Amino acid sequence: MRLFTQFLCLSLLLLSNSLSAASVWKVSKGEQHFYLAGTVHLLSKSDYPLPAAYDTAFNASTHLLFETDLNVLTSPAGLTKMMQQNTYSDGKTLEQVLSPAVYQQLKTYATERNVPIAAISQFKPGFAAMMLASVEMQRLGTAETGVDMHYMQLGQQQNKSIAGLETIDEHLAVLDGMNQLDPDLTISSTLDDMHKVADQLAEMKQAWRSGDATKLEQLFIGDLKEVPQLYDILLVKRNHAWLPQLQALSSNETTLVLVGALHLAGEDGLLQLLQQQGYSLSQLTE
């Protein structure tokens, strides 16, 4: 079981440069239509330009809908709130939460990566795991601006309407749910799988850029399901909460919905849920 996959998938799914399809769909039912795009939250500079299908959907849309309002999330108040909710405030640290063996494993990794252990041990387990993933992404050169922020910035420049499917509190509740998992399992699994990151990225690249939701399901959904509580928190509950909002989108304006690529895959993914509601899906190509 690769618990690290859960934390990695919150951060990134990278690109290749040879396939013609893309993780962008035109979703239609009656007079209503909108675009649904799978995103990656972190990229490397070499991953740009993105597939042309993204610009096609963006240019055709007047409204952008993200997982949450990135303007709020990345504001000083939003970042402060995120840090406060994921940092121990009672003097506790991961040294007190983890078993001695797992904490030693964490210290060893931090030393190898020249990261002060205090910079990690102040965080709660789920958030600490994401920080560890970020450290590894930076080492691999894949911690640059992702799809979401790229199009938020373009949307602001072009005065497009921008909103989120979740409030910031709902969005941060996902991290809180990750913090509730077994601390030793969360940290040890993350550290154990660090050496697999480069190979995992290679698999992710082709599946994401080609819009191969079936491949993404094969690669990652099975691992997520091995931790049912996290699978439910990370994907199932959110997808089902978003579905009515997508169904309620206006038919008088075109919306581009941008969510993490794993939200599209599997039996609980948005592609399947929308089809069950009678929507037609047409995958865009470059």
JOSULRA-V621525 format. One record per backbone hydrogen bond with DSSP energy under -1.0 kcal/mol. CO is the residue of the C=O (numbers start at 1). NH is the residue of the N-H. If there is no record, write none. Layout:
co:CO nh:NH
co:CO nh:NH
This chain:
co:2 nh:5
co:3 nh:6
co:4 nh:8
co:5 nh:9
co:8 nh:11
co:8 nh:12
co:20 nh:286
co:22 nh:24
co:23 nh:38
co:24 nh:284
co:25 nh:36
co:26 nh:282
co:27 nh:34
co:28 nh:280
co:29 nh:32
co:32 nh:29
co:34 nh:27
co:35 nh:257
co:36 nh:25
co:37 nh:259
co:39 nh:261
co:40 nh:147
co:43 nh:144
co:44 nh:47
co:45 nh:48
co:51 nh:54
co:52 nh:56
co:53 nh:57
co:54 nh:58
co:55 nh:59
co:56 nh:60
co:58 nh:61
co:62 nh:161
co:63 nh:256
co:64 nh:163
co:65 nh:258
co:66 nh:165
co:67 nh:166
co:69 nh:73
co:70 nh:74
co:75 nh:79
co:76 nh:80
co:77 nh:81
co:78 nh:82
co:79 nh:83
co:80 nh:84
co:81 nh:85
co:82 nh:86
co:86 nh:124
co:93 nh:96
co:94 nh:98
co:99 nh:103
co:100 nh:104
co:101 nh:105
co:102 nh:106
co:103 nh:107
co:104 nh:108
co:105 nh:109
co:106 nh:110
co:107 nh:111
co:108 nh:112
co:109 nh:113
co:110 nh:115
co:111 nh:114
co:116 nh:119
co:117 nh:120
co:117 nh:121
co:120 nh:123
co:121 nh:94
co:122 nh:88
co:124 nh:128
co:125 nh:129
co:126 nh:130
co:127 nh:131
co:128 nh:132
co:129 nh:133
co:130 nh:134
co:131 nh:135
co:132 nh:136
co:133 nh:137
co:134 nh:138
co:135 nh:139
co:136 nh:140
co:137 nh:142
co:144 nh:43
co:146 nh:150
co:147 nh:151
co:148 nh:152
co:149 nh:153
co:150 nh:154
co:151 nh:155
co:152 nh:156
co:153 nh:157
co:154 nh:158
co:155 nh:160
co:156 nh:159
co:161 nh:64
co:163 nh:66
co:167 nh:171
co:168 nh:172
co:169 nh:173
co:171 nh:174
co:172 nh:176
co:173 nh:177
co:174 nh:178
co:175 nh:179
co:178 nh:181
co:182 nh:186
co:183 nh:187
co:184 nh:188
co:185 nh:189
co:186 nh:190
co:187 nh:191
co:188 nh:192
co:189 nh:193
co:191 nh:194
co:193 nh:196
co:194 nh:197
co:196 nh:200
co:197 nh:201
co:198 nh:202
co:199 nh:203
co:200 nh:204
co:201 nh:205
co:202 nh:206
co:203 nh:207
co:204 nh:208
co:205 nh:209
co:206 nh:210
co:207 nh:212
co:208 nh:211
co:211 nh:213
co:212 nh:216
co:213 nh:217
co:214 nh:218
co:215 nh:219
co:216 nh:220
co:217 nh:222
co:220 nh:224
co:221 nh:225
co:224 nh:227
co:227 nh:231
co:228 nh:232
co:229 nh:233
co:230 nh:234
co:231 nh:235
co:231 nh:236
co:232 nh:237
co:235 nh:239
co:236 nh:240
co:237 nh:241
co:238 nh:242
co:239 nh:243
co:242 nh:246
co:243 nh:247
co:244 nh:248
co:246 nh:249
co:254 nh:62
co:254 nh:63
co:255 nh:35
co:256 nh:65
co:257 nh:37
co:259 nh:39
co:260 nh:263
co:261 nh:264
co:263 nh:270
co:266 nh:269
co:269 nh:273
co:270 nh:274
co:271 nh:275
co:272 nh:276
co:274 nh:279
co:275 nh:278
co:280 nh:28
co:282 nh:26
co:284 nh:22
